[in-house]
């Protein structure tokens, strides 16, 4: 299937590329840093074209319900204001990027960037009907964000070279890809998508 190059009505969505999810971080995704080069290509192309860019981040309070200490699944990570919650310097986010902070309610899990945020309104205000998505992790925040985008009738192109899975259980990443494909998400490599953009 030929994919129309990014243009009017499109936005780039960079999901949770934060230090704690990269190698050496508190909740490192295997090969998580491999998403940065293709995302930088997309960031450059969208910025040069004047298209909107949204960067999401976990912005947890120290007592967030997702943490093991609170009975959750995950180690302490991406606590608001800490170095682990920051974007890495190698991720070249333009100054015009819109930041979406999520999972900041201590009592609520929020894998999706649409959960408890104004992302949907911001996309609508910019006339966005299609999003190009990449980031971390395939089987959690990318999956939930992409499924919520589809539920809101947005077209979604997943930059499949710009995602990696945490794979808590073997095969979680493959399962997530199946879920997204079943929801009508289109998968494509970044350079193919950007050709002619």
Residue pairs with C-beta under 8 A, 6 or more apart in sequence:
1 186
3 157
3 186
3 188
3 192
3 193
5 193
5 194
5 195
5 196
5 197
6 12
6 45
6 46
6 49
6 51
6 132
6 193
6 194
6 197
7 49
7 51
7 197
8 127
9 127
9 128
9 129
9 130
10 46
10 51
10 128
10 129
10 130
10 131
10 132
11 46
11 51
11 52
11 53
11 54
11 123
11 126
11 128
11 130
11 131
11 132
12 42
12 43
12 46
12 51
12 52
12 53
12 54
12 131
12 132
12 133
13 54
13 56
13 113
13 131
13 132
13 133
13 134
13 135
13 145
13 149
14 39
14 43
14 53
14 54
14 55
14 56
14 91
14 93
14 97
14 133
14 134
14 135
15 56
15 113
15 133
15 134
15 135
15 136
15 141
15 142
15 145
16 56
16 57
16 58
16 78
16 135
16 136
16 137
16 141
16 142
17 32
17 35
17 36
17 39
17 55
17 87
17 88
17 91
17 135
17 136
18 25
18 57
18 58
18 78
18 84
18 85
18 86
18 87
18 88
18 136
19 25
19 83
19 84
19 85
19 86
19 87
19 88
20 26
20 27
20 28
20 58
20 77
20 78
20 84
20 85
21 27
21 28
21 29
21 32
21 77
21 78
21 136
21 137
22 28
22 29
22 32
22 33
22 88
23 31
23 32
23 33
25 32
25 77
25 84
26 75
26 76
26 77
26 78
26 84
27 74
27 75
27 77
27 78
27 166
29 136
29 137
29 164
29 165
29 166
30 164
30 165
30 166
30 167
31 164
32 136
32 137
32 164
33 88
33 90
34 164
35 134
35 135
35 136
35 161
35 162
35 163
35 164
36 88
36 90
36 91
38 134
38 159
38 161
38 162
38 189
38 190
38 191
39 91
39 134
39 135
39 159
39 162
39 190
40 90
40 91
40 92
41 190
41 191
41 194
42 132
42 134
42 159
42 162
42 190
42 193
42 194
43 53
43 91
43 92
43 93
43 94
43 97
44 92
45 194
45 197
46 52
46 53
46 132
47 53
47 94
47 96
49 197
52 98
52 126
52 128
53 93
53 94
53 96
53 97
53 98
54 97
54 98
54 99
54 100
54 113
54 119
54 122
54 123
55 87
55 93
55 97
55 98
55 99
55 100
56 99
56 100
56 101
56 102
56 113
56 119
56 135
56 141
56 145
57 78
57 85
57 87
57 99
57 100
57 101
57 102
58 77
58 78
58 85
58 102
58 103
58 141
59 78
59 80
59 85
59 101
59 102
59 103
59 104
60 66
60 67
60 77
60 78
60 79
60 80
60 85
60 103
60 104
61 79
61 80
61 104
61 105
61 106
62 76
62 79
63 69
63 70
63 106
64 70
64 72
64 79
64 103
64 106
65 71
65 72
65 106
65 107
65 108
65 109
66 72
66 73
66 74
66 103
66 109
67 74
67 75
67 76
67 77
68 74
68 75
68 76
69 76
70 106
72 109
73 168
77 84
78 84
78 85
78 103
79 85
80 101
80 104
87 93
98 122
100 113
100 117
100 118
100 119
100 122
101 117
102 110
102 112
102 113
102 115
102 116
102 117
103 109
103 110
103 111
103 115
103 116
104 116
105 116
108 115
108 116
110 116
110 117
111 140
111 141
111 143
111 144
111 145
112 141
112 144
112 145
112 147
112 148
113 119
113 141
113 145
113 148
114 120
114 145
114 148
114 149
114 152
115 144
115 148
120 152
123 131
123 154
128 154
129 154
129 155
130 154
130 155
130 156
130 157
131 149
131 154
131 155
131 156
131 157
132 156
132 157
132 159
132 193
133 142
133 145
133 146
133 149
133 156
133 157
133 158
133 159
134 142
134 158
134 159
134 162
134 163
134 190
135 141
135 142
135 162
135 163
136 142
136 163
136 164
136 166
137 163
137 164
137 165
137 166
138 163
138 164
138 165
138 166
138 173
138 176
138 177
139 165
139 166
139 167
139 168
139 172
139 173
139 175
139 176
140 166
142 158
142 163
142 176
143 176
143 179
143 180
146 156
146 158
146 180
146 183
146 185
147 179
147 180
147 183
149 156
150 156
150 183
150 184
150 185
155 186
156 180
156 184
156 185
156 186
157 185
157 186
157 187
157 188
157 193
158 180
158 185
158 186
158 187
158 188
159 188
159 189
159 190
159 193
160 177
160 187
160 188
160 189
161 189
161 190
162 190
164 173
165 172
165 173
165 176
166 172
166 173
167 173
177 187
180 187
181 187
